[in-house]
Amino acid sequence: MPKIGVPKQEVNTLPNIKSAKKRVKVTAAKSLQNQMFKTNLKTSLKKFEAAVAAGDKAAAKEAYTVAVSKLDKAVAKNTMHINAAARKKSQFTLKLNNM
């Protein structure tokens, strides 16, 4: 299991320049934050799908608002492409309306 602050890819030679050393640390930290954000996003999308599959309209509506909000935040953080998020939101809206 990788330690926090250590890049996933092994580097044969670590940087010698101070700013490059800092970039390695910052990149590792940002990668971890992005990974946590994406995991949280996928969980909220799955919760909406589960609510739709269960046929629970109230839970699906609540999960829909959370999922759409997280998709918009993902676009704002450049974690997800704007068109991919728009496609997902459109698919979710159709599923919610067809319940």
The first five atom37 places (N, CA, C, CB, O) and aatype in JSON, in Angstrom:
{
  "aatype": [12, 14, 11, 9, 7, 19, 14, 11, 5, 6, 19, 2, 16, 10, 14, 2, 9, 11, 15, 0, 11, 11, 1, 19, 11, 19, 16, 0, 0, 11, 15, 10, 5, 2, 5, 12, 13, 11, 16, 2, 10, 11, 16, 15, 10, 11, 11, 13, 6, 0, 0, 19, 0, 0, 7, 3, 11, 0, 0, 0, 11, 6, 0, 18, 16, 19, 0, 19, 15, 11, 10, 3, 11, 0, 19, 0, 11, 2, 16, 12, 8, 9, 2, 0, 0, 0, 1, 11, 11, 15, 5, 13, 16, 10, 11, 10, 2, 2, 12],
  "atom_mask": [
    [1, 1, 1, 1, 1],
    [1, 1, 1, 1, 1],
    [1, 1, 1, 1, 1],
    [1, 1, 1, 1, 1],
    [1, 1, 1, 0, 1],
    [1, 1, 1, 1, 1],
    [1, 1, 1, 1, 1],
    [1, 1, 1, 1, 1],
    [1, 1, 1, 1, 1],
    [1, 1, 1, 1, 1],
    [1, 1, 1, 1, 1],
    [1, 1, 1, 1, 1],
    [1, 1, 1, 1, 1],
    [1, 1, 1, 1, 1],
    [1, 1, 1, 1, 1],
    [1, 1, 1, 1, 1],
    [1, 1, 1, 1, 1],
    [1, 1, 1, 1, 1],
    [1, 1, 1, 1, 1],
    [1, 1, 1, 1, 1],
    [1, 1, 1, 1, 1],
    [1, 1, 1, 1, 1],
    [1, 1, 1, 1, 1],
    [1, 1, 1, 1, 1],
    [1, 1, 1, 1, 1],
    [1, 1, 1, 1, 1],
    [1, 1, 1, 1, 1],
    [1, 1, 1, 1, 1],
    [1, 1, 1, 1, 1],
    [1, 1, 1, 1, 1],
    [1, 1, 1, 1, 1],
    [1, 1, 1, 1, 1],
    [1, 1, 1, 1, 1],
    [1, 1, 1, 1, 1],
    [1, 1, 1, 1, 1],
    [1, 1, 1, 1, 1],
    [1, 1, 1, 1, 1],
    [1, 1, 1, 1, 1],
    [1, 1, 1, 1, 1],
    [1, 1, 1, 1, 1],
    [1, 1, 1, 1, 1],
    [1, 1, 1, 1, 1],
    [1, 1, 1, 1, 1],
    [1, 1, 1, 1, 1],
    [1, 1, 1, 1, 1],
    [1, 1, 1, 1, 1],
    [1, 1, 1, 1, 1],
    [1, 1, 1, 1, 1],
    [1, 1, 1, 1, 1],
    [1, 1, 1, 1, 1],
    [1, 1, 1, 1, 1],
    [1, 1, 1, 1, 1],
    [1, 1, 1, 1, 1],
    [1, 1, 1, 1, 1],
    [1, 1, 1, 0, 1],
    [1, 1, 1, 1, 1],
    [1, 1, 1, 1, 1],
    [1, 1, 1, 1, 1],
    [1, 1, 1, 1, 1],
    [1, 1, 1, 1, 1],
    [1, 1, 1, 1, 1],
    [1, 1, 1, 1, 1],
    [1, 1, 1, 1, 1],
    [1, 1, 1, 1, 1],
    [1, 1, 1, 1, 1],
    [1, 1, 1, 1, 1],
    [1, 1, 1, 1, 1],
    [1, 1, 1, 1, 1],
    [1, 1, 1, 1, 1],
    [1, 1, 1, 1, 1],
    [1, 1, 1, 1, 1],
    [1, 1, 1, 1, 1],
    [1, 1, 1, 1, 1],
    [1, 1, 1, 1, 1],
    [1, 1, 1, 1, 1],
    [1, 1, 1, 1, 1],
    [1, 1, 1, 1, 1],
    [1, 1, 1, 1, 1],
    [1, 1, 1, 1, 1],
    [1, 1, 1, 1, 1],
    [1, 1, 1, 1, 1],
    [1, 1, 1, 1, 1],
    [1, 1, 1, 1, 1],
    [1, 1, 1, 1, 1],
    [1, 1, 1, 1, 1],
    [1, 1, 1, 1, 1],
    [1, 1, 1, 1, 1],
    [1, 1, 1, 1, 1],
    [1, 1, 1, 1, 1],
    [1, 1, 1, 1, 1],
    [1, 1, 1, 1, 1],
    [1, 1, 1, 1, 1],
    [1, 1, 1, 1, 1],
    [1, 1, 1, 1, 1],
    [1, 1, 1, 1, 1],
    [1, 1, 1, 1, 1],
    [1, 1, 1, 1, 1],
    [1, 1, 1, 1, 1],
    [1, 1, 1, 1, 1]
  ],
  "atom_positions": [
    [[0.85, -1.17, 0.0], [0.0, 0.0, 0.0], [0.89, 1.23, 0.0], [-0.97, 0.0, 1.22], [1.81, 1.33, 0.81]],
    [[0.63, 2.19, -0.92], [1.51, 3.36, -0.99], [1.3, 4.28, 0.2], [1.26, 4.13, -2.29], [0.19, 4.41, 0.73]],
    [[2.37, 4.91, 0.62], [2.3, 5.87, 1.71], [1.83, 7.21, 1.16], [3.67, 6.02, 2.42], [2.0, 7.5, -0.03]],
    [[1.23, 8.01, 2.02], [0.78, 9.33, 1.6], [2.0, 10.19, 1.33], [-0.14, 9.98, 2.69], [2.94, 10.21, 2.12]],
    [[1.99, 10.9, 0.23], [3.09, 11.78, -0.11], [4.11, 11.12, -1.02], [0.0, 0.0, 0.0], [5.06, 11.77, -1.45]],
    [[3.91, 9.84, -1.31], [4.83, 9.14, -2.2], [4.08, 8.84, -3.49], [5.39, 7.82, -1.55], [2.98, 8.29, -3.45]],
    [[4.66, 9.19, -4.64], [3.94, 8.96, -5.89], [3.72, 7.47, -6.14], [4.71, 9.57, -7.06], [4.51, 6.63, -5.7]],
    [[2.63, 7.16, -6.86], [2.31, 5.77, -7.17], [3.36, 5.15, -8.07], [0.94, 5.68, -7.83], [3.74, 3.99, -7.88]],
    [[3.84, 5.91, -9.05], [4.84, 5.38, -9.95], [6.21, 5.5, -9.29], [4.82, 6.13, -11.31], [6.54, 6.51, -8.67]],
    [[6.98, 4.46, -9.44], [8.34, 4.5, -8.9], [9.2, 5.36, -9.81], [8.93, 3.07, -8.76], [9.13, 5.24, -11.03]],
    [[9.99, 6.21, -9.21], [10.88, 7.08, -9.96], [12.29, 6.57, -9.72], [10.72, 8.58, -9.54], [12.71, 6.38, -8.58]],
    [[13.02, 6.36, -10.81], [14.38, 5.87, -10.66], [15.27, 6.88, -9.95], [14.97, 5.53, -12.01], [16.06, 6.51, -9.08]],
    [[15.15, 8.12, -10.32], [15.93, 9.15, -9.66], [14.97, 10.23, -9.19], [17.01, 9.74, -10.6], [14.2, 10.77, -9.97]],
    [[15.03, 10.53, -7.92], [14.19, 11.59, -7.4], [14.8, 12.93, -7.79], [14.03, 11.47, -5.86], [16.0, 13.01, -8.02]],
    [[13.99, 13.97, -7.85], [14.51, 15.26, -8.27], [15.51, 15.83, -7.26], [13.37, 16.23, -8.48], [15.41, 15.59, -6.06]],
    [[16.46, 16.59, -7.77], [17.45, 17.25, -6.93], [17.08, 18.68, -6.62], [18.81, 17.21, -7.6], [17.47, 19.23, -5.58]],
    [[16.32, 19.29, -7.5], [15.95, 20.7, -7.34], [14.81, 20.8, -6.32], [15.52, 21.33, -8.71], [13.88, 19.99, -6.32]],
    [[14.91, 21.8, -5.46], [13.97, 21.95, -4.36], [12.53, 22.09, -4.86], [14.34, 23.16, -3.52], [11.62, 21.46, -4.31]],
    [[12.31, 22.91, -5.88], [10.96, 23.11, -6.38], [10.4, 21.84, -7.0], [10.93, 24.25, -7.41], [9.2, 21.57, -6.9]],
    [[11.25, 21.04, -7.65], [10.8, 19.78, -8.24], [10.44, 18.77, -7.16], [11.89, 19.2, -9.16], [9.5, 17.99, -7.32]],
    [[11.17, 18.79, -6.05], [10.84, 17.91, -4.92], [9.47, 18.27, -4.36], [11.92, 18.02, -3.8], [8.66, 17.4, -4.03]],
    [[9.22, 19.57, -4.28], [7.93, 20.02, -3.77], [6.81, 19.6, -4.72], [7.92, 21.54, -3.57], [5.74, 19.18, -4.28]],
    [[7.05, 19.71, -6.02], [6.03, 19.34, -7.0], [5.67, 17.86, -6.87], [6.51, 19.65, -8.42], [4.5, 17.49, -7.03]],
    [[6.65, 17.01, -6.58], [6.37, 15.58, -6.4], [5.42, 15.39, -5.23], [7.69, 14.78, -6.17], [4.46, 14.62, -5.32]],
    [[5.68, 16.1, -4.13], [4.81, 15.99, -2.95], [3.42, 16.53, -3.23], [5.43, 16.73, -1.76], [2.41, 15.92, -2.88]],
    [[3.37, 17.69, -3.88], [2.08, 18.33, -4.16], [1.26, 17.48, -5.12], [2.28, 19.73, -4.74], [0.05, 17.32, -4.94]],
    [[1.91, 16.93, -6.13], [1.21, 16.09, -7.1], [0.64, 14.85, -6.43], [2.15, 15.68, -8.24], [-0.48, 14.44, -6.72]],
    [[1.41, 14.25, -5.53], [0.93, 13.06, -4.81], [-0.28, 13.4, -3.95], [2.05, 12.47, -3.94], [-1.24, 12.64, -3.89]],
    [[-0.22, 14.54, -3.27], [-1.34, 14.94, -2.42], [-2.57, 15.24, -3.26], [-0.96, 16.17, -1.58], [-3.67, 14.82, -2.9]],
    [[-2.4, 15.95, -4.37], [-3.54, 16.28, -5.24], [-4.13, 15.02, -5.87], [-3.11, 17.26, -6.33], [-5.35, 14.92, -6.03]],
    [[-3.27, 14.06, -6.23], [-3.77, 12.81, -6.8], [-4.64, 12.08, -5.8], [-2.6, 11.91, -7.24], [-5.67, 11.51, -6.16]],
    [[-4.23, 12.09, -4.55], [-5.01, 11.44, -3.49], [-6.35, 12.15, -3.31], [-4.21, 11.43, -2.17], [-7.38, 11.5, -3.14]],
    [[-6.34, 13.49, -3.34], [-7.59, 14.24, -3.21], [-8.52, 13.94, -4.38], [-7.3, 15.75, -3.13], [-9.73, 13.76, -4.18]],
    [[-7.98, 13.89, -5.59], [-8.8, 13.58, -6.77], [-9.37, 12.18, -6.67], [-7.97, 13.72, -8.05], [-10.53, 11.96, -7.03]],
    [[-8.57, 11.23, -6.19], [-9.04, 9.86, -6.06], [-10.19, 9.78, -5.06], [-7.88, 8.94, -5.61], [-11.18, 9.09, -5.31]],
    [[-10.07, 10.48, -3.94], [-11.14, 10.47, -2.94], [-12.39, 11.13, -3.5], [-10.68, 11.2, -1.65], [-13.5, 10.65, -3.27]],
    [[-12.23, 12.23, -4.24], [-13.37, 12.92, -4.81], [-14.09, 12.03, -5.82], [-12.93, 14.22, -5.47], [-15.32, 11.96, -5.82]],
    [[-13.32, 11.36, -6.69], [-13.93, 10.49, -7.71], [-14.66, 9.32, -7.07], [-12.86, 9.98, -8.68], [-15.73, 8.93, -7.53]],
    [[-14.08, 8.77, -6.01], [-14.72, 7.65, -5.31], [-16.05, 8.11, -4.71], [-13.79, 7.1, -4.2], [-17.06, 7.41, -4.82]],
    [[-16.04, 9.28, -4.1], [-17.27, 9.84, -3.51], [-18.31, 10.1, -4.58], [-16.95, 11.13, -2.74], [-19.5, 9.86, -4.37]],
    [[-17.88, 10.6, -5.73], [-18.78, 10.86, -6.86], [-19.43, 9.56, -7.33], [-18.02, 11.53, -8.03], [-20.64, 9.48, -7.5]],
    [[-18.61, 8.53, -7.53], [-19.14, 7.25, -8.01], [-20.12, 6.65, -7.01], [-18.0, 6.25, -8.27], [-21.12, 6.04, -7.41]],
    [[-19.86, 6.82, -5.72], [-20.76, 6.31, -4.69], [-22.12, 7.0, -4.77], [-20.15, 6.5, -3.3], [-23.15, 6.34, -4.67]],
    [[-22.12, 8.31, -4.95], [-23.39, 9.03, -5.04], [-24.16, 8.64, -6.3], [-23.15, 10.55, -5.03], [-25.39, 8.57, -6.28]],
    [[-23.45, 8.37, -7.4], [-24.12, 7.93, -8.62], [-24.74, 6.54, -8.42], [-23.13, 7.9, -9.8], [-25.84, 6.28, -8.89]],
    [[-24.01, 5.67, -7.73], [-24.54, 4.32, -7.47], [-25.74, 4.36, -6.54], [-23.44, 3.43, -6.86], [-26.67, 3.56, -6.69]],
    [[-25.75, 5.3, -5.58], [-26.89, 5.42, -4.68], [-28.13, 5.83, -5.46], [-26.6, 6.43, -3.56], [-29.23, 5.34, -5.17]],
    [[-27.97, 6.72, -6.43], [-29.11, 7.11, -7.26], [-29.61, 5.91, -8.07], [-28.73, 8.27, -8.2], [-30.81, 5.65, -8.13]],
    [[-28.68, 5.19, -8.68], [-29.06, 4.0, -9.47], [-29.79, 2.98, -8.61], [-27.8, 3.35, -10.11], [-30.77, 2.38, -9.05]],
    [[-29.32, 2.79, -7.38], [-29.96, 1.83, -6.47], [-31.36, 2.28, -6.09], [-29.11, 1.63, -5.21], [-32.28, 1.46, -6.01]],
    [[-31.53, 3.58, -5.86], [-32.85, 4.1, -5.5], [-33.82, 3.95, -6.67], [-32.75, 5.57, -5.09], [-35.0, 3.65, -6.46]],
    [[-33.34, 4.16, -7.88], [-34.19, 3.99, -9.07], [-34.56, 2.51, -9.23], [-33.48, 4.52, -10.35], [-35.71, 2.18, -9.53]],
    [[-33.59, 1.63, -9.04], [-33.85, 0.19, -9.18], [-34.85, -0.29, -8.13], [-32.54, -0.6, -9.07], [-35.65, -1.19, -8.39]],
    [[-34.78, 0.31, -6.93], [-35.71, -0.09, -5.87], [-37.1, 0.5, -6.08], [-35.17, 0.35, -4.53], [-38.06, 0.03, -5.48]],
    [[-37.21, 1.51, -6.93], [-38.5, 2.12, -7.21], [-38.94, 3.14, -6.17], [0.0, 0.0, 0.0], [-40.1, 3.52, -6.13]],
    [[-38.01, 3.58, -5.32], [-38.31, 4.54, -4.27], [-38.14, 5.95, -4.83], [-37.39, 4.32, -3.03], [-37.03, 6.47, -4.94]],
    [[-39.27, 6.57, -5.17], [-39.22, 7.87, -5.85], [-38.65, 8.97, -4.96], [-40.62, 8.27, -6.31], [-37.88, 9.81, -5.43]],
    [[-39.01, 8.97, -3.67], [-38.53, 10.02, -2.76], [-37.02, 9.91, -2.58], [-39.24, 9.91, -1.38], [-36.31, 10.92, -2.64]],
    [[-36.53, 8.7, -2.36], [-35.08, 8.5, -2.18], [-34.34, 8.8, -3.48], [-34.78, 7.06, -1.72], [-33.23, 9.34, -3.46]],
    [[-34.96, 8.45, -4.6], [-34.33, 8.7, -5.9], [-34.22, 10.2, -6.16], [-35.12, 8.02, -7.03], [-33.21, 10.68, -6.69]],
    [[-35.25, 10.94, -5.79], [-35.22, 12.39, -5.99], [-34.13, 13.04, -5.14], [-36.59, 13.01, -5.66], [-33.43, 13.94, -5.61]],
    [[-34.01, 12.6, -3.9], [-32.97, 13.14, -3.02], [-31.58, 12.76, -3.53], [-33.17, 12.63, -1.58], [-30.67, 13.59, -3.54]],
    [[-31.41, 11.51, -3.94], [-30.12, 11.06, -4.47], [-29.79, 11.76, -5.78], [-30.13, 9.53, -4.67], [-28.63, 11.99, -6.1]],
    [[-30.83, 12.1, -6.55], [-30.63, 12.8, -7.82], [-30.02, 14.18, -7.58], [-31.97, 12.94, -8.57], [-29.07, 14.57, -8.27]],
    [[-30.55, 14.91, -6.61], [-30.03, 16.24, -6.35], [-28.58, 16.18, -5.88], [-30.89, 16.96, -5.31], [-27.76, 17.02, -6.26]],
    [[-28.25, 15.18, -5.05], [-26.87, 15.01, -4.57], [-25.96, 14.66, -5.74], [-26.79, 13.92, -3.47], [-24.87, 15.22, -5.88]],
    [[-26.41, 13.73, -6.59], [-25.59, 13.28, -7.72], [-25.33, 14.41, -8.71], [-26.27, 12.11, -8.43], [-24.21, 14.58, -9.18]],
    [[-26.35, 15.19, -9.02], [-26.19, 16.3, -9.96], [-25.25, 17.36, -9.39], [-27.56, 16.93, -10.3], [-24.42, 17.92, -10.11]],
    [[-25.38, 17.61, -8.11], [-24.49, 18.58, -7.45], [-23.04, 18.11, -7.52], [-24.91, 18.78, -5.99], [-22.14, 18.91, -7.81]],
    [[-22.8, 16.83, -7.26], [-21.43, 16.3, -7.31], [-20.89, 16.31, -8.74], [-21.39, 14.88, -6.73], [-19.7, 16.54, -8.95]],
    [[-21.75, 16.05, -9.71], [-21.31, 16.11, -11.11], [-20.88, 17.53, -11.48], [-22.43, 15.63, -12.06], [-19.87, 17.73, -12.15]],
    [[-21.66, 18.51, -11.03], [-21.3, 19.91, -11.31], [-19.99, 20.29, -10.64], [-22.42, 20.85, -10.85], [-19.18, 21.02, -11.23]],
    [[-19.77, 19.81, -9.43], [-18.52, 20.09, -8.73], [-17.34, 19.41, -9.44], [-18.6, 19.62, -7.27], [-16.24, 19.96, -9.49]],
    [[-17.58, 18.22, -9.98], [-16.52, 17.52, -10.7], [-16.12, 18.29, -11.95], [-16.97, 16.1, -11.07], [-14.94, 18.34, -12.31]],
    [[-17.1, 18.89, -12.61], [-16.8, 19.7, -13.8], [-16.01, 20.94, -13.38], [-18.11, 20.11, -14.54], [-15.06, 21.33, -14.06]],
    [[-16.4, 21.55, -12.27], [-15.72, 22.75, -11.81], [-14.27, 22.46, -11.43], [-16.46, 23.34, -10.61], [-13.4, 23.32, -11.59]],
    [[-14.01, 21.26, -10.93], [-12.65, 20.88, -10.54], [-11.85, 20.27, -11.68], [-12.7, 19.91, -9.38], [-10.71, 19.85, -11.49]],
    [[-12.43, 20.21, -12.86], [-11.81, 19.57, -14.03], [-11.51, 18.1, -13.79], [-10.54, 20.29, -14.4], [-10.57, 17.55, -14.37]],
    [[-12.29, 17.46, -12.94], [-12.14, 16.03, -12.72], [-12.93, 15.25, -13.76], [-12.59, 15.64, -11.31], [-12.63, 14.09, -14.03]],
    [[-13.94, 15.9, -14.32], [-14.8, 15.26, -15.32], [-15.07, 16.25, -16.44], [-16.14, 14.77, -14.68], [-15.18, 17.46, -16.2]],
    [[-15.17, 15.76, -17.64], [-15.44, 16.62, -18.79], [-16.88, 17.11, -18.72], [-15.19, 15.88, -20.13], [-17.77, 16.39, -18.26]],
    [[-17.1, 18.32, -19.16], [-18.43, 18.95, -19.06], [-19.48, 18.17, -19.85], [-18.37, 20.39, -19.57], [-20.62, 18.06, -19.41]],
    [[-19.1, 17.64, -21.01], [-20.07, 16.9, -21.82], [-20.41, 15.55, -21.19], [-19.53, 16.69, -23.23], [-21.55, 15.09, -21.28]],
    [[-19.45, 14.92, -20.56], [-19.71, 13.64, -19.88], [-20.67, 13.86, -18.71], [-18.39, 12.99, -19.38], [-21.57, 13.06, -18.49]],
    [[-20.47, 14.95, -17.97], [-21.36, 15.26, -16.85], [-22.76, 15.6, -17.36], [-20.8, 16.43, -16.03], [-23.75, 15.18, -16.76]],
    [[-22.84, 16.35, -18.45], [-24.14, 16.7, -19.02], [-24.88, 15.44, -19.48], [-23.98, 17.68, -20.19], [-26.1, 15.33, -19.3]],
    [[-24.15, 14.51, -20.06], [-24.75, 13.25, -20.52], [-25.29, 12.46, -19.33], [-23.72, 12.41, -21.3], [-26.4, 11.93, -19.38]],
    [[-24.5, 12.39, -18.26], [-24.94, 11.67, -17.05], [-26.18, 12.32, -16.45], [-23.81, 11.63, -16.0], [-27.14, 11.63, -16.08]],
    [[-26.17, 13.65, -16.36], [-27.31, 14.35, -15.79], [-28.56, 14.11, -16.63], [-27.03, 15.85, -15.67], [-29.66, 13.94, -16.09]],
    [[-28.4, 14.1, -17.94], [-29.53, 13.86, -18.82], [-30.08, 12.44, -18.63], [-29.12, 14.08, -20.29], [-31.29, 12.24, -18.56]],
    [[-29.18, 11.47, -18.53], [-29.6, 10.08, -18.31], [-30.33, 9.94, -16.98], [-28.38, 9.14, -18.35], [-31.35, 9.25, -16.89]],
    [[-29.81, 10.59, -15.96], [-30.44, 10.5, -14.63], [-31.8, 11.19, -14.61], [-29.52, 11.12, -13.57], [-32.73, 10.71, -13.96]],
    [[-31.91, 12.3, -15.32], [-33.19, 13.01, -15.38], [-34.25, 12.14, -16.06], [-33.04, 14.34, -16.12], [-35.39, 12.08, -15.62]],
    [[-33.86, 11.48, -17.14], [-34.79, 10.59, -17.83], [-35.23, 9.44, -16.93], [-34.15, 10.05, -19.11], [-36.41, 9.08, -16.89]],
    [[-34.28, 8.87, -16.22], [-34.62, 7.75, -15.33], [-35.56, 8.21, -14.22], [-33.34, 7.15, -14.72], [-36.5, 7.5, -13.86]],
    [[-35.31, 9.41, -13.67], [-36.16, 9.91, -12.6], [-37.56, 10.21, -13.11], [-35.54, 11.15, -11.98], [-38.54, 9.92, -12.44]],
    [[-37.64, 10.8, -14.3], [-38.95, 11.17, -14.85], [-39.74, 9.94, -15.28], [-38.78, 12.11, -16.03], [-40.97, 9.99, -15.31]],
    [[-39.08, 8.86, -15.63], [-39.78, 7.65, -16.08], [-40.2, 6.75, -14.95], [-38.9, 6.86, -17.02], [-40.76, 5.68, -15.18]],
    [[-39.94, 7.17, -13.71], [-40.36, 6.34, -12.56], [-41.85, 6.43, -12.35], [-39.63, 6.77, -11.28], [-42.38, 5.8, -11.44]]
  ]
}
